[in-house]
Amino acid sequence: MTRDEMRAYCLAKPGAWLDQPWEGDEVVKVGSRIFAFLGSPDGDARVGLKCGPSREVADEWLHRFPDDARASPYIGRSGWNTLRLDGGIPDEELREALDGSYDAVVAKLPKRERPTGPH
């Protein structure tokens, strides 16, 4: 999966929008919260996603894909991982991880910020 394909998949989610809270780094938000860290367009093809409610759950990705998954800096303890897009993780699993991150973030949004319609 390319970075552009992941970006398009993110932006197809209900209520998703692109933001650049830090110069040159792209994130995708729903409501006021980030559900995907895409980094710099000219950087490595990777995505930061919430891969579980805790570090222990998110560690499954590190065990399954030791060359392509790592705990995200600063927020890894909260279940966020950085996954390589052009490595050994199948596209379908990357999409499932993105879906899980999106759903986890939407579930924590105040009702007024939640997108309406099917997810």
C-alpha positions as a printed NumPy array, in Angstrom:
array([[  0.   ,   0.   ,   0.   ],
       [  1.306,   3.428,  -0.867],
       [  1.078,   6.512,   1.326],
       [ -1.382,   8.066,  -1.151],
       [ -3.603,   4.961,  -1.001],
       [ -3.612,   5.062,   2.817],
       [ -4.339,   8.794,   2.811],
       [ -7.288,   8.267,   0.428],
       [ -8.593,   5.383,   2.554],
       [ -8.4  ,   7.568,   5.678],
       [-10.175,  10.479,   4.024],
       [-13.004,   8.218,   2.787],
       [-14.094,   7.664,   6.415],
       [-17.198,   9.606,   7.514],
       [-16.219,  12.981,   8.963],
       [-12.486,  12.527,   8.206],
       [-10.394,  15.586,   7.387],
       [ -6.725,  16.312,   6.781],
       [ -4.786,  18.566,   9.14 ],
       [ -1.189,  19.75 ,   9.521],
       [ -0.817,  20.573,  13.223],
       [  2.969,  20.455,  12.857],
       [  4.65 ,  21.955,   9.806],
       [  5.073,  19.336,   7.092],
       [  3.374,  16.519,   9.02 ],
       [ -0.057,  15.332,   7.961],
       [ -2.619,  13.766,  10.265],
       [ -6.187,  12.668,   9.627],
       [ -8.817,  13.617,  12.186],
       [-12.428,  12.87 ,  12.893],
       [-14.031,  15.599,  14.936],
       [-11.187,  17.162,  16.921],
       [ -9.156,  13.962,  17.345],
       [ -6.415,  12.319,  15.316],
       [ -6.97 ,   8.734,  14.18 ],
       [ -4.017,   8.463,  11.753],
       [ -0.551,  10.025,  11.714],
       [  0.756,  10.096,   8.136],
       [  3.899,  12.14 ,   8.735],
       [  5.635,  14.07 ,   5.994],
       [  4.564,  13.461,   2.37 ],
       [  8.224,  13.005,   1.414],
       [  9.05 ,  10.849,   4.445],
       [  8.842,   7.109,   4.992],
       [  5.655,   5.337,   3.887],
       [  4.161,   4.673,   7.319],
       [  1.097,   5.372,   9.385],
       [  0.6  ,   5.814,  13.116],
       [ -2.591,   4.157,  14.35 ],
       [ -4.286,   3.286,  17.613],
       [ -3.775,  -0.49 ,  17.564],
       [ -5.43 ,  -1.336,  20.873],
       [ -6.756,   0.095,  24.115],
       [ -3.439,  -0.622,  25.853],
       [  0.229,  -1.22 ,  25.134],
       [ -0.23 ,  -4.944,  25.812],
       [ -2.887,  -5.315,  23.099],
       [ -0.957,  -3.143,  20.62 ],
       [  2.196,  -5.237,  21.191],
       [  0.596,  -8.043,  19.143],
       [  1.521,  -6.028,  16.018],
       [  5.15 ,  -5.848,  17.135],
       [  5.277,  -9.618,  17.625],
       [  3.588, -10.414,  14.301],
       [  5.499,  -7.846,  12.215],
       [  8.816,  -7.175,  14.003],
       [ 10.368,  -5.513,  10.936],
       [  7.369,  -3.325,  10.077],
       [  5.706,  -2.276,  13.35 ],
       [  6.963,  -0.316,  16.334],
       [  5.474,   1.507,  19.279],
       [  4.836,   5.145,  18.393],
       [  7.067,   7.678,  20.139],
       [  5.424,   9.522,  23.06 ],
       [  1.97 ,   7.922,  22.658],
       [  2.961,   4.261,  22.318],
       [  2.035,   3.559,  25.923],
       [ -1.555,   4.381,  24.975],
       [ -1.699,   1.657,  22.306],
       [ -0.406,   3.606,  19.283],
       [  1.918,   1.911,  16.779],
       [  3.719,   3.082,  13.676],
       [  3.197,   0.618,  10.799],
       [  5.244,   0.528,   7.608],
       [  3.066,   0.715,   4.499],
       [  5.536,  -0.68 ,   1.99 ],
       [  6.738,  -3.627,   4.071],
       [  5.454,  -7.028,   5.067],
       [  2.059,  -6.054,   6.506],
       [ -0.694,  -7.057,   4.034],
       [ -2.848,  -4.189,   2.716],
       [ -5.997,  -5.79 ,   4.14 ],
       [ -4.474,  -5.821,   7.632],
       [ -3.405,  -2.195,   7.268],
       [ -6.982,  -1.275,   6.315],
       [ -8.336,  -3.258,   9.292],
       [ -5.884,  -1.468,  11.619],
       [ -7.018,   1.894,  10.232],
       [-10.673,   0.904,  10.681],
       [ -9.964,  -0.058,  14.298],
       [ -8.138,   3.206,  14.999],
       [-10.969,   5.243,  13.464],
       [-13.638,   3.326,  15.413],
       [-11.712,   3.678,  18.707],
       [-11.339,   7.433,  18.242],
       [-14.969,   7.958,  17.163],
       [-16.138,   6.026,  20.252],
       [-14.288,   8.517,  22.492],
       [-15.625,  11.636,  20.75 ],
       [-18.344,  13.711,  22.384],
       [-21.653,  12.925,  20.666],
       [-21.764,  16.373,  19.04 ],
       [-18.467,  15.647,  17.217],
       [-19.343,  12.158,  15.98 ],
       [-20.029,  11.758,  12.267],
       [-23.499,  10.639,  11.288],
       [-24.19 ,   7.866,   8.852],
       [-22.629,   4.436,   8.319],
       [-19.024,   3.796,   9.336]])
